[in-house]
Amino acid sequence: MKQFQETYDALAREYAANNPKSKAAYETATKSLPGGNTRTVLFYEPFPLYTERAKGCYLWDVDGHKYVDLLGEYTAGLYGHSNPVILEAIHAALKRGLSFGSHHADEARLAQLIRDRFSSIDLVRFTNSGTEANLMALAAAKIYTDRSKIMVFEGGYHGGGFLFKSGPHPVNVPHEYLMARYNDTGSVDELITANGKDIAAIIVEPMIGSAGCIPGTPEFLAHLRAKATEIGAVLIFDEVMTSRLYSGGGVQSEIGIFPDMTTMGKYIGGGMSFGAFGGKVDIMSIYDPRTTSTTRKGASVPHAGTFNNNVLTMAAGSAGLEKVFSPDLARALHSRGDDLRNKLNYVAKSTILRVTGCGSIMAFHFTATPSEKIHSIRDIEGHNTSLLDILHLHMLNQGFYIARRGFVALSLELTAKELDSFVEAIQGFLRKYANLVAE
């Protein structure tokens, strides 16, 4: 629509005029990086901001503008940018040496802290990202079951090699996928009826993350648990994003529905590169290097990675879980997120803005579908992405840093002051563009 394009163009001109140094930095980057980019999610038109420094819940770009960081590094930035406990742990680790090439105490310490929070995890192994965690978890499931097919869900995202927003993506790891509809037990049962004996794993996000923060219902997740048990498949909860929710034990701990395996990443590394996968001892034991048998039943499967137990991640992650992110603090952050989302939906009444999510993780949608009826990506098909572009540039111009796709993840550093200001800014956006967002 012409009106949307004219509004966006005006905002883009204002943004470009305000950020000449970011524009220059981006143009320099295009000479060495494809599209000036090495992380697709961070790119947006007319050019991305370049951050110079960060502290607490604030960012400063190269042009000197200050932003409230509401993106939270896509949930990885739980501790903010300068938590003293995390910084102290990193500095102490640095003094001991950058890289050991050997075992050290912090890796076992972090593993035990994770086991303490996730009762479904008997054993855990570390990786460098959530993508790697899901790669290894699915490999384990296929080896353990001696089956080949993987059930996934529309809108699912399990890392850079597992994109299922509107069907399998060309970059996906070439597993044999069966794609069901999220929060739709009927579609699950249809696929199981036709393929049950061949399904190695059912992998699911307890809340669809990158496709719009759409929670799975307890009934849906319980159904997956029952069906996986029935057919002998491995149920994997991808809690890379959601492990921070409720009391810090993820969705599974809150609703009492436990998978066979769990994958994690993001904040658990204390802001450093991190991923992990864990679960039942009989599954995880296939990675036990003490096993030397060459038979399928007793074979040891190699899992390498130079930085799997890197000293900075292990130290920062352990300090964060042990000294900062207590279950009580996790619950308080979760409640703060629920409160923010409720306020945003309240000020958005009589508009097409909807905010979905769970606890401290949420996403904006411009759609006629009521929030309470958004249960899958099919329920937001046709939502107005032009308005998300407009919202993003408007909020940047107002000093609030969110994702272009309307994604928000709160950090522990955010206070009522910043969150109330954000609600006021959203309210101002809705007033300014009332003609575009009217229900």
C-alpha positions as CSV (number, residue, x, y, z in Angstrom):
1,M,0.0,0.0,0.0
2,K,1.3,3.4,-1.0
3,Q,0.7,4.9,2.5
4,F,2.8,2.3,4.2
5,Q,5.7,2.8,1.8
6,E,5.6,6.6,2.1
7,T,5.6,6.3,5.9
8,Y,8.5,3.8,5.8
9,D,10.5,5.9,3.4
10,A,10.1,9.0,5.6
11,L,11.4,7.1,8.6
12,A,14.2,5.6,6.6
13,R,15.4,9.1,5.5
14,E,15.3,10.3,9.1
15,Y,17.2,7.2,10.3
16,A,19.8,7.7,7.6
17,A,20.2,11.4,8.3
18,N,20.7,10.6,12.0
19,N,23.2,7.8,11.6
20,P,25.9,8.8,9.0
21,K,28.7,6.9,10.8
22,S,26.7,3.7,10.9
23,K,26.1,4.1,7.2
24,A,29.8,4.6,6.5
25,A,30.7,1.6,8.7
26,Y,28.2,-0.6,6.8
27,E,29.5,0.5,3.4
28,T,33.0,-0.4,4.5
29,A,31.8,-3.8,5.7
30,T,30.3,-4.6,2.3
31,K,33.8,-4.7,0.9
32,S,34.7,-7.7,3.0
33,L,31.4,-9.4,3.9
34,P,28.5,-10.5,1.7
35,G,26.0,-7.7,2.1
36,G,28.3,-6.4,4.9
37,N,26.9,-9.2,7.0
38,T,27.9,-12.4,8.8
39,R,24.8,-12.9,10.9
40,T,21.6,-12.6,8.8
41,V,19.2,-11.7,11.6
42,L,21.0,-8.5,12.3
43,F,20.6,-7.0,8.8
44,Y,17.8,-4.6,8.0
45,E,17.2,-1.8,5.6
46,P,18.4,0.9,4.9
47,F,21.5,-0.3,6.9
48,P,22.0,-1.7,10.4
49,L,23.2,0.3,13.3
50,Y,26.8,-0.2,14.4
51,T,27.2,-0.4,18.2
52,E,30.3,1.1,19.8
53,R,29.8,0.2,23.5
54,A,27.3,-1.2,25.9
55,K,26.6,-1.0,29.7
56,G,23.8,-2.4,31.8
57,C,20.7,-2.3,29.6
58,Y,22.0,0.4,27.3
59,L,23.7,0.6,23.9
60,W,25.6,3.5,22.3
61,D,26.1,3.5,18.5
62,V,29.0,5.0,16.6
63,D,27.0,8.2,16.1
64,G,26.7,8.7,19.8
65,H,23.0,7.7,20.2
66,K,21.9,5.9,23.4
67,Y,19.3,3.1,23.2
68,V,17.5,1.0,25.8
69,D,18.3,-2.6,24.8
70,L,15.1,-4.6,24.6
71,L,16.5,-7.2,22.2
72,G,18.6,-8.8,24.9
73,E,20.8,-10.6,22.2
74,Y,17.8,-12.7,21.2
75,T,17.5,-14.0,24.9
76,A,21.3,-14.7,25.3
77,G,21.8,-11.3,26.9
78,L,19.9,-12.1,30.1
79,Y,22.6,-10.6,32.4
80,G,22.8,-7.3,30.5
81,H,26.1,-5.9,29.3
82,S,28.2,-5.4,32.4
83,N,27.0,-7.6,35.3
84,P,29.8,-7.4,37.8
85,V,29.6,-11.0,38.9
86,I,29.9,-12.2,35.3
87,L,32.7,-9.7,34.5
88,E,34.6,-10.8,37.6
89,A,34.3,-14.5,36.6
90,I,35.6,-13.7,33.1
91,H,38.5,-11.6,34.3
92,A,39.5,-14.3,36.8
93,A,39.4,-16.9,34.1
94,L,41.5,-14.7,31.8
95,K,44.2,-14.5,34.4
96,R,44.3,-18.3,34.6
97,G,44.8,-18.6,30.8
98,L,42.8,-18.3,27.6
99,S,42.7,-21.9,26.5
100,F,43.8,-25.0,28.2
101,G,43.2,-27.8,25.8
102,S,42.3,-30.0,28.7
103,H,39.6,-30.7,31.3
104,H,39.0,-28.2,34.0
105,A,36.7,-27.9,37.1
106,D,34.4,-25.3,35.7
107,E,33.0,-27.6,33.0
108,A,31.8,-30.1,35.6
109,R,30.6,-27.3,37.8
110,L,28.4,-25.9,35.0
111,A,27.1,-29.3,34.1
112,Q,26.0,-30.0,37.7
113,L,24.3,-26.6,37.9
114,I,22.3,-27.4,34.8
115,R,21.4,-30.9,36.1
116,D,20.2,-29.3,39.3
117,R,17.7,-27.1,37.3
118,F,16.5,-29.7,34.8
119,S,15.4,-32.9,36.4
120,S,15.0,-34.6,33.0
121,I,18.8,-34.3,32.4
122,D,20.9,-37.1,33.7
123,L,24.0,-36.2,31.6
124,V,24.9,-33.2,29.5
125,R,27.4,-32.2,26.9
126,F,28.4,-28.8,25.8
127,T,28.7,-27.2,22.3
128,N,29.3,-23.7,21.0
129,S,25.7,-22.9,19.9
130,G,22.1,-24.0,20.0
131,T,22.5,-25.1,16.4
132,E,25.3,-27.5,17.3
133,A,23.3,-28.7,20.3
134,N,20.4,-29.7,18.1
135,L,22.7,-31.3,15.5
136,M,24.1,-33.6,18.2
137,A,20.8,-34.3,19.9
138,L,19.2,-35.4,16.6
139,A,22.3,-37.5,15.8
140,A,22.0,-39.2,19.2
141,A,18.3,-39.8,18.7
142,K,18.8,-41.5,15.3
143,I,21.6,-43.6,16.5
144,Y,19.8,-44.6,19.7
145,T,16.6,-45.6,17.9
146,D,18.2,-46.8,14.7
147,R,15.5,-44.8,12.8
148,S,15.7,-42.1,10.2
149,K,12.7,-39.7,10.3
150,I,12.5,-36.5,12.4
151,M,9.2,-34.8,13.2
152,V,9.3,-31.0,13.2
153,F,6.7,-28.2,13.3
154,E,5.7,-25.4,11.0
155,G,7.4,-22.2,12.3
156,G,10.0,-24.2,14.1
157,Y,13.6,-22.9,14.3
158,H,16.4,-25.1,15.8
159,G,19.4,-23.1,14.6
160,G,21.0,-22.1,11.3
161,G,20.5,-25.6,9.8
162,F,16.9,-26.1,10.9
163,L,14.5,-23.6,9.4
164,F,10.9,-24.6,9.0
165,K,8.8,-21.4,8.7
166,S,7.1,-22.3,5.5
167,G,8.7,-25.6,4.7
168,P,12.2,-27.0,4.7
169,H,14.9,-24.5,3.8
170,P,17.7,-25.2,1.3
171,V,20.4,-24.7,4.0
172,N,18.8,-27.3,6.3
173,V,20.7,-30.4,7.5
174,P,19.4,-33.1,5.2
175,H,17.4,-35.2,7.6
176,E,14.2,-36.9,6.5
177,Y,11.7,-34.5,8.0
178,L,8.0,-34.8,8.7
179,M,6.3,-31.5,9.3
180,A,3.3,-31.2,11.6
181,R,1.3,-28.1,12.6
182,Y,2.1,-26.5,15.9
183,N,-0.5,-26.9,18.6
184,D,-2.4,-29.3,16.3
185,T,-2.5,-32.9,17.8
186,G,-4.5,-34.1,14.7
187,S,-1.7,-33.3,12.3
188,V,0.8,-35.1,14.7
189,D,-1.4,-38.2,14.8
190,E,-1.7,-38.3,11.1
191,L,2.0,-38.4,10.6
192,I,2.5,-40.9,13.4
193,T,-0.1,-43.2,11.9
194,A,1.8,-43.2,8.6
195,N,5.3,-43.1,9.8
196,G,5.4,-44.1,13.5
197,K,7.9,-47.0,13.2
198,D,10.4,-44.8,11.4
199,I,10.3,-41.7,13.6
200,A,13.6,-41.3,15.5
201,A,12.7,-38.0,17.2
202,I,10.1,-35.4,17.7
203,I,11.8,-32.0,18.2
204,V,9.7,-29.1,19.4
205,E,10.1,-25.7,20.9
206,P,7.8,-25.3,24.0
207,M,7.3,-21.9,22.6
208,I,7.8,-21.1,18.9
209,G,10.6,-18.5,19.1
210,S,11.8,-16.8,15.9
211,A,8.5,-17.2,14.1
212,G,6.6,-15.1,16.6
213,C,6.8,-16.3,20.3
214,I,3.8,-18.6,20.1
215,P,3.5,-20.8,23.3
216,G,2.7,-24.5,23.0
217,T,-0.3,-25.5,25.1
218,P,0.3,-28.0,27.9
219,E,-2.2,-30.3,26.2
220,F,-0.2,-30.2,23.0
221,L,3.1,-30.8,24.7
222,A,1.6,-33.6,26.8
223,H,0.3,-35.2,23.6
224,L,3.7,-35.2,22.1
225,R,5.1,-36.8,25.3
226,A,2.5,-39.6,25.2
227,K,2.9,-40.3,21.4
228,A,6.7,-40.3,21.6
229,T,6.5,-42.9,24.4
230,E,4.0,-44.9,22.5
231,I,6.1,-45.2,19.3
232,G,9.5,-45.3,20.9
233,A,10.7,-42.0,19.6
234,V,13.0,-39.6,21.4
235,L,11.1,-36.4,22.5
236,I,13.4,-33.4,22.3
237,F,12.5,-30.1,23.8
238,D,14.4,-27.3,22.2
239,E,14.7,-24.9,25.2
240,V,17.5,-22.8,23.7
241,M,15.3,-19.7,24.2
242,T,12.8,-20.9,26.8
243,S,15.2,-22.4,29.4
244,R,15.3,-19.0,31.2
245,L,11.5,-18.9,31.7
246,Y,9.5,-19.3,34.9
247,S,12.0,-20.3,37.7
248,G,14.9,-20.8,35.3
249,G,14.1,-24.5,34.7
250,G,12.4,-23.9,31.4
251,V,8.9,-24.7,30.4
252,Q,9.2,-28.4,31.1
253,S,9.9,-27.8,34.8
254,E,6.8,-25.5,35.2
255,I,4.3,-27.7,33.4
256,G,5.7,-31.0,34.6
257,I,6.0,-32.5,31.1
258,F,9.5,-33.9,30.6
259,P,11.3,-34.8,27.4
260,D,13.9,-37.5,26.8
261,M,16.4,-34.9,25.7
262,T,16.7,-31.1,26.1
263,T,18.8,-28.7,24.0
264,M,19.9,-25.3,25.4
265,G,22.0,-22.3,24.5
266,K,21.9,-18.5,24.8
267,Y,22.1,-17.1,28.3
268,I,23.4,-20.2,30.1
269,G,26.9,-19.3,28.8
270,G,26.8,-16.0,30.7
271,G,27.0,-14.1,27.5
272,M,29.7,-16.2,25.9
273,S,29.2,-18.6,23.0
274,F,27.3,-21.6,24.3
275,G,25.1,-24.6,23.6
276,A,24.3,-27.8,25.4
277,F,22.3,-31.0,24.9
278,G,21.4,-33.5,27.6
279,G,18.9,-36.1,28.7
280,K,18.5,-39.7,29.8
281,V,21.6,-41.6,30.7
282,D,20.9,-44.4,28.2
283,I,20.8,-42.0,25.3
284,M,23.6,-39.7,26.4
285,S,25.9,-42.6,27.1
286,I,26.5,-43.2,23.4
287,Y,28.9,-40.2,23.7
288,D,30.8,-41.8,26.6
289,P,34.4,-42.1,25.3
290,R,35.2,-44.8,27.8
291,T,33.2,-47.2,25.6
292,T,35.5,-48.9,23.1
293,S,33.2,-51.6,21.7
294,T,32.5,-51.4,18.0
295,T,29.1,-52.9,18.2
296,R,26.0,-50.6,17.7
297,K,24.8,-51.2,21.2
298,G,28.0,-50.3,22.9
299,A,29.7,-48.0,20.4
300,S,31.1,-44.7,21.5
301,V,30.1,-41.9,19.2
302,P,32.7,-39.1,18.9
303,H,31.7,-35.5,19.7
304,A,34.5,-33.1,19.1
305,G,34.7,-29.3,19.4
306,T,37.8,-27.3,20.3
307,F,35.8,-24.7,22.3
308,N,33.1,-27.0,23.8
309,N,34.5,-26.5,27.3
310,N,36.2,-23.2,26.7
311,V,37.3,-21.5,29.9
312,L,35.5,-18.2,29.5
313,T,32.0,-19.8,28.8
314,M,32.4,-22.3,31.6
315,A,33.4,-19.7,34.1
316,A,30.8,-17.1,33.1
317,G,28.0,-19.6,32.9
318,S,28.8,-21.2,36.3
319,A,29.0,-17.8,38.0
320,G,25.7,-16.7,36.4
321,L,23.7,-19.8,37.5
322,E,25.3,-20.1,40.9
323,K,25.5,-16.5,42.0
324,V,23.1,-14.4,39.9
325,F,20.1,-16.1,38.2
326,S,18.5,-17.7,41.2
327,P,15.1,-19.4,40.8
328,D,13.5,-16.5,42.7
329,L,15.1,-13.9,40.4
330,A,14.1,-15.9,37.4
331,R,10.5,-16.0,38.6
332,A,10.6,-12.2,39.2
333,L,11.9,-11.6,35.6
334,H,9.2,-13.9,34.2
335,S,6.5,-12.0,36.0
336,R,8.0,-8.6,34.9
337,G,7.7,-9.9,31.3
338,D,4.1,-11.0,31.7
339,D,3.3,-7.6,33.2
340,L,4.9,-5.8,30.3
341,R,3.1,-7.9,27.7
342,N,-0.2,-7.3,29.4
343,K,0.4,-3.5,29.5
344,L,1.4,-3.5,25.8
345,N,-1.8,-5.4,24.8
346,Y,-3.8,-3.1,26.9
347,V,-2.6,0.1,25.2
348,A,-3.0,-1.6,21.9
349,K,-6.7,-2.2,22.3
350,S,-8.7,-1.0,19.3
351,T,-5.7,-1.5,17.1
352,I,-4.3,-4.5,15.1
353,L,-1.2,-4.7,17.3
354,R,-0.9,-8.0,19.2
355,V,1.9,-9.0,21.6
356,T,2.4,-12.7,22.1
357,G,4.9,-14.6,24.2
358,C,5.7,-16.0,27.6
359,G,7.4,-14.3,30.5
360,S,10.4,-12.2,29.4
361,I,10.2,-13.2,25.8
362,M,7.7,-11.7,23.4
363,A,6.9,-10.6,19.8
364,F,4.8,-8.0,18.1
365,H,2.3,-8.8,15.4
366,F,0.0,-6.6,13.3
367,T,-2.9,-8.8,12.6
368,A,-6.7,-8.9,13.0
369,T,-6.4,-12.2,14.9
370,P,-6.8,-11.8,18.7
371,S,-3.7,-12.6,20.7
372,E,-5.5,-15.4,22.6
373,K,-6.3,-17.1,19.2
374,I,-2.7,-17.2,17.9
375,H,-1.7,-20.8,18.3
376,S,0.5,-21.3,15.2
377,I,2.1,-19.4,12.4
378,R,-1.0,-20.1,10.3
379,D,-2.9,-17.8,12.7
380,I,-0.7,-14.8,11.7
381,E,-0.5,-15.5,8.0
382,G,-0.9,-12.3,6.1
383,H,0.1,-10.1,9.1
384,N,1.4,-6.7,8.2
385,T,5.2,-6.9,8.0
386,S,5.4,-3.4,6.6
387,L,4.1,-2.2,10.0
388,L,6.9,-4.1,11.7
389,D,9.4,-2.3,9.6
390,I,7.8,1.0,10.5
391,L,7.7,0.1,14.2
392,H,11.3,-0.9,14.2
393,L,12.6,2.3,12.6
394,H,10.3,4.5,14.7
395,M,11.5,2.8,17.9
396,L,15.2,3.2,17.0
397,N,14.5,6.9,16.3
398,Q,12.9,7.0,19.8
399,G,15.9,5.3,21.5
400,F,14.6,1.7,21.9
401,Y,16.5,-1.2,20.4
402,I,14.3,-4.1,19.3
403,A,14.5,-6.7,16.5
404,R,13.2,-5.7,13.0
405,R,10.8,-8.7,13.3
406,G,9.3,-7.2,16.5
407,F,11.1,-9.5,18.9
408,V,11.8,-8.5,22.5
409,A,13.8,-10.3,25.3
410,L,14.2,-8.6,28.7
411,S,17.4,-8.6,30.6
412,L,17.9,-8.5,34.3
413,E,19.2,-4.9,34.0
414,L,16.0,-3.4,32.8
415,T,14.0,-1.6,35.5
416,A,10.4,-0.3,35.7
417,K,11.7,3.1,34.5
418,E,12.9,1.7,31.1
419,L,9.9,-0.6,30.7
420,D,7.4,2.1,31.5
421,S,9.1,4.4,29.0
422,F,8.9,1.6,26.4
423,V,5.1,1.2,27.0
424,E,4.7,5.0,26.6
425,A,6.8,4.9,23.4
426,I,4.6,2.1,21.9
427,Q,1.5,4.1,22.9
428,G,3.0,7.1,21.1
429,F,3.6,5.0,18.0
430,L,0.0,3.9,18.0
431,R,-1.2,7.4,18.3
432,K,1.1,8.8,15.6
433,Y,0.2,6.1,13.1
434,A,-3.4,5.5,14.2
435,N,-4.6,5.6,10.6
436,L,-2.3,2.6,9.8
437,V,-3.0,0.5,12.9
438,A,-6.8,0.9,13.3
439,E,-8.6,-2.3,13.9
